[in-house]
Amino acid sequence: MKVLDQYTIPYKGMGNGIHNLEFDIDNNFFSAFEASHLDNGKFKVSIEMDKRYDSSVFIFQIIGSTNTSCDRCLESIDLPMQGEFKLHVKHNADGESDDEIMYIHPETSTLNLSQFIYEFTLLCMPLVKKYDCEEEIDPPCNLDVLDKLDQDQNVIMEEEPTNGIWDSLNGLKLDK
């Protein structure tokens, strides 16, 4: 059995109404995707599917963490991540899917959700990999590096940039 087969649901066989699905994803899941940006994480994915006669709405809730390096101090951290995403699926043999709506043939019997789970998990990753670790009992971050960064930031704030070109404009006042 392939790793991603467990994320296939019997779509046509499910009745209309609300269906709740839960998946646990880990390193095996991420290794199934070539050149994955995530390779070390554990997430719980809860999906609420509202299936109707001609369409469905999937709401993905992703909560977990990945092991990565902190962008502030370069120490290894378990970065908490979470997000909620919506996917609309419509039955239409001729429709072209886009970012918001996926069109499937009305006779589609199964639907593999692994690609959506992977992409939505990537969207949970913050641009700057850091979190407020100072409140933890044993913070994983290198506190010496963080203290040095704070000192450097204070020095930058204390220095007033002066530029003679702009000083001459300080006395001007606009009248209406």
Secondary structure, DSSP 8 states (H G I E B T S, - for coil): --GGGGGEE-TTTS-SEEEEEEEEE-HHHHHTSTT-S--SEEEEEEEEEEE-SSEEEEEEEEEEEEEEE-TTT--EEEEEEEEEEEEEEEE-SS----SSEEEE-TT---EE-HHHHHHHHHHHS-SS----GGGSSS--S-HHHHHHHHHHHHHHHH-----HHHHTTTT-----
